[in-house]
Amino acid sequence: MSSVTPVRFPEHRPQLQVTWSDPETSATGFVVVDRLVCGIATGGLRTRAGCTMEEVADLASEMSLKTALYGLPVGGAKGGIDYPSDAPDVDEVRERFLLAVKPLLDSVWATAGDLGTPQARLDGVFQRAGLGSSSMRAPLQRSDDPEAEAARVGRLFADVDEGLLMSDLIGGYGVAEATLQAMVLLQLEPAATRAVVQGFGAMGGSTALYLHRAGVKVVALSDARGLIVNTARGLDVPVLLATRQPGGVIDRSRLRVDDTEAPLDAWLDIETDVLVPAAVSYTIDERNCDAVSARLVVEAANVPVTVAAEQRLVDRGVVVIPDFVANAGPAAWAWWVMFGCVQGPEDARQMLSAHIRPVVASLMMAWVNGQPSLRVAAREIAERNLAIAEAKYGGVTPAMPLFTAGAAAAAGSLEQTA
């Protein structure tokens, strides 16, 4: 598609930005509440060396779009800690950070695991800090029976499917569903389609699994140690996932004789139809975007493609499914659990598919009909939904019971078409 003048969206400033300095280490932490809807904003806590306020604000804004696009009556937020995620004392740093921002956790910020912050580790830090058993502290405290709700949510959050926690699977399932729906309009048959997935953590590993299950040939996977490639017959994703080591590292002893290894930076050199960046932010930029061979890029990581790089891809006719469309699964699932909309893995998958596939189909049609990109079309829907949600629920204060504020009934009910 040719480039056209982008739609101009209203200027928006975050409602709250907080910076924390650790008194015991060099760590710096950030919280950005982009918007409040029903008096709540949701978004994970990432931990990585080099994390910045600008990065966290960018991600918080994406969370607002994500929740609005999928009809979740909550706003967007994000937390970040500039500290190595593998440092021996990282959980102690997280604990001090959480205690420092406890007023936000008590009232408006519902957080979760994110890049560098496994959900199980985060829940453990919450418990040791005396903040309860769940990182969804703020909404749980606003239920009619916080103890019973916490037990129910904890039980569903502990659901295991495919031998893995649902929290580690549902995100990749949504990314795969978005990919498969886009492939329909691009006339890419799964059996004749190649995919490269960058990253083999929770999001990348589950995306690769569900693409493989659909018949897509996953020809390359990357982890922190490099790239695993098999362009002839594709990789045996289930085996690699079942034997995956901590940190999303592929067990090289389980490679087949014709699987090969390549340097990490070779992931864009592999000829492919579908490219799924599922590792870190800003990994495709102006310096390397011209190496992308795929017809379809699906953002599984948060903000993996820079604005300028995406424009160059779009100018070449590459379809880019933005992160707040493709990777909404974990946020949507968590809130559907909170509101009692899902009771187990199977209905969670069915509900997510029923939301993501129509959205992607609508965005693809808007693109065919002249929208400059799927991001523009998706953001237009999200902005309309945000206006509706803020008008209807924006006045709900953090003191009011969230579960009796009409929020549960509204889940998934807002507009999803371009």
N, C-alpha and C positions, 0 to 999 in steps of 0.2 A: 504494500500500500504506500502511496506517496504521502509525504509529510504535509500536514496542514497546520494552521495556527492553533495552538493548544487552547483549551477552554480555561478561562481565568476563574479561579475559585476565590471565595471571600478570604481576606486576610484573617488569620486566627493565631492567637497567642495562648500558650498553655495556661491553665488556671492556677497552677502551683508548680514551683521548681525549688527543690531543696538540695543543698550540698552539705555533706558530712565529712569531717576529717577524723580519721582514727587516731586516738591519742597514743596508741601503742605501736603502730606501724606506719608505713608510708601510704596506706590505703586511703582512697577517697571514694565516697559513695554519693549516689545521686538518686533522687526520686522526682519524676515528672508526672503530675496529674494533668493530662491533656484536657479532659472534659469530665464532668460529673453528670450522670443520668441516673435517676432514682437515688441520688446521693452516693453513688458508688462508681469507682473506676477500677478496671481490671487490667493486669499486665504483669509479666514475670519479672524475676530478678536475675539478671545476668552477672557473671563474674568473669572478667578477663583483664589482663594487663593492657593498659591503653584505652580502656573504656572512658568516654567523655560525656559531658552534659549534652553536647549537641547530638551525639549518637542516641542517648536515652530519650531526648525530646523527639527525635525523628521516629523512634520506635513507638513512643507513646501515641503520637499522631496516627501511626499505622494501626495501632490497637483500636482507636476510636473508629476508624474506617471499617475495620474488621468486624467489630461488634455491631455496627450499624448495618453493614451489608447483609449480615445474617440474622437481623431482627432481634439481637440480644439487647434488652433494655438496660444496659450498663454503659458507662463511658470507658475511655481508654487511659491507661497509665503505664509506666514502666519504671523499673529500678535497675541500677547498675553499680557495680563495685569495680573500681580500677585496682585490681590486684590479681596475681597469678592464680588461676583456678586450681592448680596442682600444688600450691604452697602447703607445707605441713600444717600451718596454723590458719588455713583459710576459713574453717568453720568457726573458729574463735572470732575472726574478723567479721564474718557474717552475723554472729550473735551480737556483737557490740553494735553493728549497724542497725539490726532489727530493733534492739532495745532503744536506740536513739530515735528511731522513727516510729516508735510504738503508737503515739497519738494518731498517726495516719492509718496504721494497721488496725487500730481499734475502731476507726470511724469510716474511712472512705476508700482505702487501698486494699483490694483483694489481689494477692500476688500468687506466684507459682514458680515452678522450675523454669529455667531458661538456659541459654548458652552458658556452659561452665558451671551451672548450678543444677545438679540432678534433683528431681522432686523429692526422692526419699531422703537425701541429705538435708534438703531445706526443711522438710517436716521434722527431722531429727533436731535441727537447730531451734526450730520453734518450740519443741518440747523442752529442750535443755534451758531455753531462755524463759520458761514459764509462760509462754504465749499460746498454749494449747497444742492440740495434736494435728492441726491442719493449718496450712498457709492461707486458707480462705477464711481467715478469722473475722474480718469485718462483716461480711454478709451473714455468717453463722451467728454472730452475736445479735443480729437483728431478726432472727427467726423467733417464732412463738416458743419453741422448746430447743434452745441451743444445744443442749447435751444430746438429745435424741437426733437432731439433725446432723450433728457432728459424727455420731456413730453411723448413721445411714450413709453419709457422704464418704466417710472413711472406708466403709465396707465396699462401696462401688468403686472408689478410687483404687482399691486393692485388687480389683478384678484382673484375672490373668487369662489371656487368650493367646494361642499359638506359642505358649510357654513364656510369654512376655506380658508385662503390665499393659493395660489398656492405654495408660498415659504415654507409653512408648510406641504404641501402634496406631492410635487413632489419627495422629497428625499425618503420617505417611499414607494412611488409607485415603484421607481427603485429598492429598496431593495426587495420588494415583487416579482417583476418580475425576479430578479436574483435568488431568492429562488425557485420560481416555476419552472424555467428552470432547475436548478440543480436537483430538485426533479424528473424531467422526467427521467434523466439518472439513478438516484438512485431507480427508480421504486417506488416512494412514491406517492400514490394517495392522492389528497388533502383531500377527505372525511375521509381517514383513518390516517391522519397525525396530530400530536400534535405539537404545537409550544409554546415556552416560550419567551417572549419579556421583556428584562430588560430595563426599562426606558419608560416613557409615555409622553415625550415631543414631539416636532415637528416630529422628526425622528421615535421614537418608536411608537407614537400614530398612525401615518399614515401607518407605516409598519403593525401594528396589524390590522388596518382597511382593508387594501387591501388583507392581508392573509385571514382574515375572509370572505371577499367578494368572494374569490376564493374557499371557502369551507373548508379551514384549521381550525382545532379546536385550538383556542388560549386558552390554559389551565392555563396560569399564566401571570400576568403583574406586574411590580414593579414600584413604584414611591419613592419619598424621604421618605415616611412614612412607607413603608413596601411592602408586597407582597399580591396580590389578586389572589386566586386560585379557579378553578373549573375544576377538572380533568374528571368529569363525562360527562358534556355536553359542556364545554368550556364557556368562558365569553361572555357577550353581549357587544362586543366591540363598536358598533355604539352608544349605550346609554352612555357608559362610556366616549367615546370621546366627544359626544355632551354636556356632563355636566362636562367636565374636568375643573379643577380650575387652576388659574395661577401657573406657575412653573411645569406644568405637573402632578398635584396632582389629584388623583382619588377621586371623591365625594363618600365617604363611604355610604351616605344615599341612593345611587342608586344601591347598591348591592342587588342581589336577595337572597332569603332565603338560597339557597344552595351554594352561594359564600362564601368562607372562607378567613380569613386573616392569614398571617404568617410573621415571622420576615424577614427583607430585605435580610439578608444573606442566606436565605433558597432557593434563586432562582435557585441555581445549584442542589438542592436536588429533584427537580420535574422531574419525568421521562418524556422525550420528544424526539421527532424525530428531531426537528429543534430548534436551540438556536440562538436568535438574541440579542447580546449585543448592546444596543442602547443608552447608558447613557454616561459613562466617559471613558477616556483612561486607559489602563493597568488594566482592571478589572478582566481579567482571566490571572493568572500567574502560576508559578511553584507550588505554594502552594495549589491551588484549581483546577487546570486543570484536575486532575484525577477524579474529581467528575462529569465532563461533561458526560452526558448519550446520548447526541444527536449524530446522524450520520452526521448532517450537521450544521455547525456554519457559520452564515452570519454576517459579521462585518458591522453593521449600524453606530456605533460610529467610531470616528477616533482612530486608533491604540488601540482597546480594548483588544487585545491578545498580550502578550509579545512574543518575538522571541522564547525563550526556551519553553514556554507553547505551542506555535503553533507546534513546532517540535514534542513534545510529543503527541499532538493530531494527527498529521499526521502519526506518527509511529503506532498509534492505528487504522489507517484507517478512521479517521474522516476527512471529507471534510471541509476545511475552505475557504470560499470565502472572499478574502481580501477587506478591506474598499475601496481602490481606484478603485475597480471593482463595488462593490455593492452600495456604497453611493454617486456615482458621479452625481446623479440626480440634486441636487441644482446647482452645478457648471455648468454642461452641459446646463441646462435649462436657467440659467442666461445669458450665452454667446449666446445661440441660440436666445434668446430675443434680445440681443444687435445686433446681425447680421441680424435680421429680418427673421430668419428661422421658427419661430413659431408665431402664431397670437392669440392663446387662449388655454384653458386647454385641449381640446380634442386632438388637433394636437400635443401639448407638450407631452401628454401621449403616443400617437402613435409613435412619433419620439424617445422618450426615450426607449420604448419597442423594437423598431426596432434596436436600438444600443446595449442595454444590453443583450438581449436574445442570439443573435449570439455570442457575446463575451463569455458569460458563457458556451454556448454549446461547443465552440471551446476549452475553458480551461478544461472543464470536459473530453473531448475526449483526450486532451493531457495528462491529469492525468491518465486516463485509459491506455494510451499507454506508460506509464513509467515515466512521469515527476514527480519529488518528491512532488510537491505541486502545487496548482493553483496559488499561489503567484509567484513561479518561472516562470511559463508559462506566467502569465500576465505581469510580469516585463520584460521579454524578448521582448514581443510585445511593451511595453511602451518605453523601451530603444531604440529599432529600430526606433520607431516613433519620439522620441526625437532627434535622430541623423538626421533624415530626416528634421524635422521642424527647427532645429537649422541651418542646412545647407541652407535651403531655405529661412527662415524668420529671422534667428538670427541676421542678420546685420541691420534689420530695427530699426531705432533709435526712442526714445520716441518723437522726434519732428515731425516725419512723420505721416500723417493721417492713423490711424489704419484701417479704414473702406475702404480705397482704396489701401491697401497693399496686397491684395489678400487673406487676412485672412478669410473673410466671405465665399468666394468660397471654401476654404480649409476645412471648418468646417465639421467634420465627414468623411473626405475623406481618412484618413490614414489607415494603416493596422489594422485589428481587429482579425486576426487569429493567432493561435499558430503554 
